[in-house]
Amino acid sequence: MDSLLRRRHLEDIVDTDTAYFEAGAESSRGNGFTLVRTPGLEHLAAGCLAVRVEPPATEEGARRWRLDFEGAVHLAGGHRYRLYLTDRAPALETELLAHGYARRFESMLVRDPERAPRGSTRVRLREITSASGWAEKVRVDGGSTHAPDGHRVDTRSWAEYEHRKWRSGIIRYFLVDGADETCGTVGVVRSATVVRVKNLLLHPGWRGLGIATEVALAVHATASATGLPAGLFAAAGGIAERAYRRAGFRVVGTVTEFVREPGGRGPAGIPTDRKGRS
């Protein structure tokens, strides 16, 4: 895969993520970032975060960027500071790491469409189209203490967050059915250029059994039928990335997530340990 195609795939996948976060939410442009806030769910990691980040090149610019960003999150009622960088930004990364942010790399993986895709022989994706189907999803997801993005959540809030996205039309959700029972749930976001696997969450009893690989194969077959590549994110070097590689997906790029959890200093030294908000 040549560098131009890799870059196009990378940009297409990032665009689906930005559209997903903004769907059913409120967006406001800051100085070098867009803050996306989901009213009433700001306590979730996905409920208040920065996208479309334009990182400054200098140390002083990075300091001002951080203070502006933290101030915007504080005013929006966010409970943590979270942002994604789609390119490396040495000055801003150094500033964030020096002020207590944790850094995590996420791989973007893609598999191009094929005329005769393998698909999955072990799972079937059953689309959720009704209130009863949504109730089943909530029941299946209730066995997990973390959201698909790896952040700890209460299941009720996460269900409401996903339900808003579903109602917005940005994403379709499916139950992942095995031979005898439902293994988990997954979302699919389709744009004009890519079919994106989103928010795969397996019941704890089904993890480590190759189900993630099967889901990726199933979505790839669906994408191939439309002539589009399938894409997804996974923690770099982690179990999920290896599972998706086994499904024939290739890494096309990396994004960097930065998060500072409650309990540190807030903007201008304001403590953030009171109910998780400053």
C-alpha positions in Angstrom: 0.0 0.0 0.0 1.6 3.3 -1.1 1.9 6.3 1.2 -0.8 8.3 -0.5 -3.3 5.5 -0.1 -2.3 5.0 3.5 -2.8 8.7 4.2 -6.2 8.7 2.5 -7.4 5.7 4.5 -6.1 7.4 7.7 -8.0 10.6 7.0 -11.1 8.7 6.1 -11.2 6.7 9.3 -10.4 9.8 11.4 -13.3 11.6 9.7 -15.7 8.9 10.7 -14.6 9.2 14.3 -15.1 13.0 14.3 -18.5 12.7 12.7 -19.5 10.1 15.3 -18.4 12.2 18.3 -20.2 15.3 16.9 -23.5 13.5 16.1 -26.2 14.3 18.6 -23.7 16.5 20.5 -22.8 20.2 20.8 -19.6 21.4 19.1 -17.8 24.7 19.8 -14.6 25.9 18.1 -11.7 26.9 20.5 -8.3 28.2 19.8 -6.8 25.3 17.8 -9.4 22.6 18.6 -13.1 21.8 18.5 -14.7 20.8 21.8 -17.5 18.3 21.5 -19.9 18.0 24.5 -22.8 15.6 25.0 -25.2 17.4 27.3 -25.9 15.5 30.5 -23.1 13.0 29.8 -20.1 15.2 30.2 -18.8 12.8 32.9 -18.1 10.1 30.2 -14.7 10.1 28.5 -16.5 10.3 25.2 -18.9 13.0 26.5 -16.5 15.9 26.4 -13.3 15.9 24.3 -11.3 17.7 21.7 -11.2 16.9 18.0 -9.8 18.7 15.0 -6.7 19.6 17.0 -4.3 22.0 15.5 -1.2 21.6 17.6 1.1 24.6 18.0 4.8 24.3 17.1 6.4 26.2 20.0 6.6 25.6 23.8 4.8 28.8 24.6 2.1 28.0 22.1 1.7 24.6 23.6 1.3 26.0 27.0 -1.4 28.5 25.9 -3.2 25.7 23.9 -3.3 23.5 27.0 -4.7 26.3 29.2 -7.3 27.3 26.6 -8.3 23.6 26.2 -8.6 22.9 29.9 -10.5 26.1 30.5 -13.0 25.2 27.8 -13.5 21.7 29.3 -14.0 23.3 32.7 -16.6 25.7 31.4 -18.4 22.9 29.6 -18.6 20.7 32.7 -16.3 18.0 31.5 -14.9 15.6 34.1 -11.6 14.8 32.4 -9.3 16.3 29.7 -9.2 14.1 26.6 -8.0 14.8 23.0 -6.7 13.0 20.0 -3.7 13.9 17.8 -3.7 12.6 14.3 0.0 13.6 13.7 2.9 13.7 16.1 3.2 17.1 17.8 6.4 17.3 19.9 5.8 20.6 21.6 2.2 19.8 22.6 3.0 16.3 23.6 5.8 17.4 25.9 3.5 20.0 27.5 0.7 17.5 28.1 3.0 14.8 29.5 4.6 17.4 31.9 1.2 18.2 33.3 -0.1 14.7 34.1 -1.6 13.5 30.9 -1.5 9.8 30.0 -0.6 8.9 26.5 -2.0 6.0 24.5 -1.3 5.1 20.9 -4.0 3.6 18.7 -3.5 1.9 15.4 -5.8 2.4 12.5 -6.3 -0.7 10.5 -7.8 -1.2 7.0 -8.7 -4.1 4.7 -9.6 -3.3 1.1 -12.7 -4.7 -0.5 -12.5 -8.1 -2.2 -14.7 -9.8 -4.8 -15.1 -12.9 -2.7 -14.5 -12.0 0.9 -14.1 -14.8 3.4 -16.7 -13.5 5.9 -17.4 -15.3 9.2 -18.6 -18.8 9.7 -18.9 -18.4 13.5 -20.9 -15.3 14.1 -23.8 -13.5 12.6 -24.5 -9.7 12.9 -28.2 -9.1 13.7 -29.1 -5.4 13.3 -30.9 -3.6 16.1 -34.0 -2.0 14.8 -36.4 -1.9 17.7 -36.8 -1.0 21.4 -36.6 -4.7 22.3 -33.4 -5.1 20.3 -31.9 -2.2 22.1 -32.9 -3.6 25.5 -31.1 -6.8 24.5 -28.0 -4.8 23.7 -28.1 -3.1 27.1 -28.4 -6.4 28.8 -25.5 -7.9 26.9 -23.3 -4.8 27.5 -24.2 -4.8 31.2 -21.7 -7.5 31.8 -18.8 -5.0 31.2 -17.4 -2.3 33.5 -15.6 -0.4 30.7 -16.7 1.2 27.5 -15.3 -0.1 24.2 -12.8 2.8 24.3 -11.2 1.3 27.5 -12.5 3.9 29.9 -14.5 2.9 33.0 -18.2 3.8 32.8 -21.5 3.1 34.4 -23.6 1.0 32.1 -26.7 3.3 32.2 -24.8 6.4 31.1 -23.0 4.5 28.3 -26.2 3.0 27.1 -27.7 6.5 26.9 -24.7 7.8 25.1 -24.8 5.1 22.4 -28.6 5.4 22.1 -28.2 9.1 21.2 -25.7 8.2 18.5 -28.0 5.5 17.2 -31.0 8.0 17.1 -28.8 10.5 15.2 -28.4 8.0 12.4 -24.6 8.2 12.4 -24.2 4.5 13.4 -26.0 1.2 13.1 -25.7 -1.3 16.0 -25.7 -5.1 15.8 -26.0 -8.0 18.2 -23.1 -10.5 17.6 -24.8 -13.9 17.6 -22.8 -17.1 18.0 -24.2 -20.6 17.5 -26.2 -20.7 20.7 -26.1 -17.2 22.3 -25.3 -13.6 21.8 -21.6 -12.9 22.3 -21.6 -9.1 22.3 -22.5 -6.0 20.3 -20.9 -3.8 17.6 -21.5 -0.6 15.7 -20.9 0.1 12.1 -20.4 3.6 10.7 -20.6 4.0 6.9 -19.3 7.0 5.1 -18.8 7.6 1.4 -15.3 6.2 1.6 -15.1 3.6 4.3 -17.2 1.1 6.5 -16.0 1.6 10.0 -16.2 -1.0 12.8 -17.0 0.9 16.0 -17.6 0.1 19.7 -17.2 -3.6 19.6 -18.0 -4.9 23.1 -17.9 -8.6 23.9 -19.4 -10.2 27.0 -16.6 -11.1 29.3 -17.3 -14.8 28.9 -16.6 -14.6 25.2 -13.4 -12.7 25.2 -10.2 -14.4 24.1 -12.0 -16.9 21.9 -11.4 -15.3 18.5 -14.8 -13.5 18.3 -13.3 -10.1 17.5 -11.5 -11.6 14.5 -14.8 -13.1 13.3 -16.7 -9.8 13.7 -14.0 -8.0 11.7 -14.4 -10.6 8.9 -18.1 -10.2 8.9 -17.9 -6.4 8.6 -15.3 -6.7 5.9 -17.7 -8.9 3.9 -20.4 -6.3 4.3 -18.0 -3.5 3.2 -16.8 -5.5 0.2 -20.4 -5.9 -1.0 -20.5 -2.1 -1.3 -17.1 -1.8 -2.8 -15.6 0.0 0.2 -12.7 -0.8 2.5 -13.4 -1.7 6.2 -11.5 0.2 8.9 -11.2 0.3 12.7 -9.1 1.4 15.6 -7.3 -0.8 18.1 -4.8 -0.1 20.9 -1.3 -0.3 19.3 0.3 -3.6 19.9 -2.6 -4.9 22.0 -4.8 -8.0 21.8 -7.4 -6.4 19.6 -4.9 -5.3 17.1 -3.6 -8.8 16.8 -7.1 -10.1 16.4 -7.8 -7.7 13.6 -4.5 -8.6 11.9 -5.6 -12.2 11.9 -8.7 -11.0 9.9 -6.4 -9.6 7.2 -6.4 -5.9 8.3 -3.3 -3.8 8.0 -2.1 -0.9 10.0 -2.2 2.3 8.0 -1.4 4.8 10.7 -1.5 5.8 14.4 -3.3 8.4 16.4 -2.4 9.5 19.9 -4.9 9.8 22.7 -4.1 12.0 25.7 -6.2 11.9 28.9 -5.9 13.5 32.2 -8.3 11.9 34.7 -10.0 13.7 37.7 -7.9 14.3 40.8 -5.1 16.4 39.4 -4.9 20.2 39.1 -7.6 21.9 37.0 -7.2 25.1 35.0 -5.2 27.7 36.9 -4.6 25.2 39.7 -8.3 24.5 40.5 -8.6 21.1 42.1 -10.6 18.6 40.1 -11.3 15.9 42.8 -14.8 17.1 43.8 -17.1 14.6 42.2 -14.7 14.5 39.3 -15.2 18.0 38.2 -13.5 21.3 39.0 
